[in-house]
């Protein structure tokens, strides 16, 4: 009788486990690619951040429309644009994403790669709080301890700045809110991103046309290498976002939040070793807490999976 009761559990959990694994892999790859992005934006430091965001928006739209055409998904997009609720959710998420992009690109241009990384260290805490108090996800005791370690590490890093880290706080708040909106959206990865970009495309295109008309725009006034970098903004932007959207719909928000540490860790390394931004040794204590939290969380998840497999 006991074996009969246990038999359905692995079979029922099989598809969910496979989806969670693929979602975690997609999210991890997304965050690693985002960690490398400061190198890309540094190459465009001579261009106004608002213009860069407009280009990012337009070329991202071109990229996702091409993907949609290959998959025949225009019907789903049209249906989403006929729903007031869908338009509302995606408009809010698009605005949050645009603000996040703008602040991030501006911060990179100002030589604040390390503070930008701090902002994304904060994001998992925002995601976990949303998962617990908005989506009512359950956290085990060890997971709470892991989150506490990570929070302590972030607090240590904030204290070492000696000033309110407004750049980091804006990045954390806007991206955390965007994550929650994507979790609530019923749209798939490509459809959701396409609808988001379509809603703000008229503003982005209008701004770029005005920039060109006034002679302030970059297109036609920069070298071939810079043009190539600008046109690649769609791929640089859309590919990780699609991975993120795919992962966000398949794993818990708390897990998504902790995977987020991959991106700021890579960014921090870039800020330190490539751009040689100042970094006090005492701030390393923050990383001890953060990685301790990650180790606890990972160990707890492995034990939980073993218990499930054991029946």
N, C-alpha and C positions, 0 to 999 in steps of 0.2 A: 504494500500500500504506500509506504513512504517513497519507494522509487517511482511509483505511478504519479505521485504528487509532484515529484521533482522534475519528471521528464519534460513537461510543457515549458518549464521556466527557461532553460537554455535555448529552446527553439524559438520561444516568443521574444527572448531578448537578443537573439542573433542579429536580426535586421537593425535593431536599435543600436547594438554595439558597433556594427559595421558603419552605420551612419555617423555615430559619435567619433569613431576613429578617423574616418575620412574628413569629418568636419574639423577635428583637432589638427590634422595634418595641413589642411587648407589654411586654417587660421595661423598656424605656426609659420608657414611659408609666407603668408601675407605680412606678418609682423617683421620677419627677417628682411623682406624687400623694403618695407617702410624704414627699417633701420638704416638702409643704404641711401635713402633719398636725399639727405643733406648734401651729399657729394654732387648730385644732379643740380639742386637749386643753387649751390654755390657758384656753379658755372654761369648762372644767369643773374648774378648779383647786380649787374649794371642796369637792369630793367626794373621799372616800378613794380612793386609787389601786387598792386591791384590789377595791373595789366597782365602780369603773369597768371593770376588766378582766373582772369577772363579767358586767356588762351587755354589754360588747363581745362576750363569748363567746356569750351567750344570743341577742342580736339578730343576730349573725352567723349563728348556726344557723338562725334563722327565715328569713333572707334566702336561704341556700343551699338550704334545704329547698323554698322556693318555686321556685327555679331548677330543682331536681331534679324537682319535680312537673311543670313545664312541658316537661321533656325526657324524662320517663318513665324516669328512671335509678334508681329504687328497687331494682330487681332487682340492679343492679351493687353497690349499697351493701350489700344483704343478703348477697351473695356475699362481699364484702370482710370483713364482720363474722363470717362463718363460718370464715375462715382465721386460724389462730393467728399465722402470720407477718405477715399484713397488719395484724392488730390490734396486734401488737408494734411494727412500724415506725411505724404511725400514732399509737400512744400515745406513743412516744418523741418523735416530731415535734411532737405536740400539747403535750406538757410543755415542750419547748424553746421553742416559740412563745409559750406562756403566760408563761414566765419572762422572755422577751425583752420582751413587751408590758408586763409589770408594772414592770420596771426602767426601761423607756423612759418610760412614763406618769409614774412617780414622779419621774424626772429632769427631765422637762418642768415638772412642778409645782413642783420645787425651783429653777427658774430656771437649769437647766443645759442649755439648748438647744445651746450650742456644744460642750460635752463629749459630748452625745448624738451630735452630728454627727461628732465625732472617732471615736466607736465605729463608726459606719457607714463612715468612711473606712478603718478597719481591716478590715472584713469582706471586701473583695475579696482582700486578702492571704491571709486564711484560706481563701477559696474557691479561690484559685489553688493554695495548698499542698495542699488536699484533691484538687483535680483532678489535680495532678502525682503525688502520693505515694499517694493512695488509689485514684483511678480510672485512674491511669497515662496521663493525657493528655499529648501531646507539645507542648513549647513550643519555638519557634524562637529563635535567639540574640537577635534584636531584641526579641522578646517578653520574654525574660528581662531584657534591659536596661530595658525599659519597667517591668516589675515592680520592678526594683531602684530606679528613679527614684521610683516611687510609695512604696516602702518607706522610702526616705530621707526623703521628704516627711513621712510619718507619724511617723517617729522624731523629726524636728525639732519637730513639733507636740507630741509627747508630752514632749520635753525642756523645752519652754517652759512646761508646766503647773507644773513645780516639785514635783510629787507624783505618786504612782502613780495613774493614771487608772482606778480600779477600775470606775467606771460604764461607761466606754468599753470596757474589756476584757470585761466581762460581756456587753454588747450584741454585741460582735464575736464572741465565742465561741459564744453561743447561736444567733445568726442564721446563722453559718457552718455550725454543726452541723445546723441546720434545713434549710439549702440542700442539704446532702449527703443528708439523709434523704429530701427530696422528689425528689432526683435518682434515688435508689434505688427509690422507690415505683413500682409498676406502675400505680397508679390515675391516672385523668385529673384535670384541674384541679378540676372541680366535685365529683366523687366523693371525691377525696382530702380536700378541705377539709371536705366534709360529714362524712366518717368521723372526721376529727380533732376536729371540734367536738362530734359526738355522744358521743365517748368521755369527754369531760370535762364535758359538759352537766349531768349529775346533780350534780356538785360545785358548779358555778356557780349552778344554780337553787337548790340547798339553801342556799348562802351568802346569796343575795339574799332568800330567804324568812326566814332567820334575822335578817338585817339589818332587814327590815321588822317582824318580830315584836318585836325589841328597841327599835324606834324610832330606829335609827341610819341606816336606809336613806333614799335620796334620793327615791324615787318617792312621790308624794303629799305631799311636804314641800318641794318647790321650785317655782319659777314655770314658766309654760307654755313659755317659751323654753328653759329648761334641760331640761325634759321632752323637747322636740323634739330637742335635741342628743343626749340619751341614747338615744332611740329610733333615731336615725340612725347609731348606732355600727355596726350591722350592715352598712349600705351602705359606710360609711367604711372598714371593716375588710375586708370580703369582696371588694369590687371590685378593689383593688390585689392582694390575695393570689391571686385567680383569674388576673389578668394575669401575676403572678410564676410561678405553677405552669405556666401555658401556655408561657411563655418558657423556663423552666428545662428543660423536656423537649425543646426544639428547638434549643438552642444549647449550646456547650461551656461548662463551668463557669468556665473562665478568662475567656471573654467576658462571661458573666453577672457575674462578679466586678468587672470593670472598668466595666460599665454602672452598677454600684452607686454609683459616685461622684456620679451625678446627684442622688440623694436628700440626702446630707450636704452637698453644695454649696448646694442650695436651703435646707436647714436652717440652715447657717452664715449665709447672707445674712439669713434671718429673725431669727436670734439677734442679729446685728449691727445691722441697720437698723430692725427693728420693735421688738425688746425691749431693744436697747441694752446687751447684755451686754458686759463688759470683754473686750478682745481686743488683745494686744500686737502692735505692728507687726512685730516680729521674727518672729512666727509666719507672716507672709505668705511667708517663704522656703519653708515647707513646701508651699505651694500651687504655687510655681514648679516644684518637683520633681514634684509630682503631675500637673500639667497637661502637663509635658514627657513624662512617662511615657505619658499618654493619647495625646499627639500621635504618639509613636513607635509605639505599639500600633496606632493607627488607620492610620497610613501603611503599616505592615507588612501589615495585613490587606488594604488596597486593592491593594497590589502583588501579594499572593498571589492575590487574585481575578482580577487581570488576567492572571497567568500561567496560571491555570486556563482562562479564556476563550480565551486565545491557543492553548491545546492543547499 
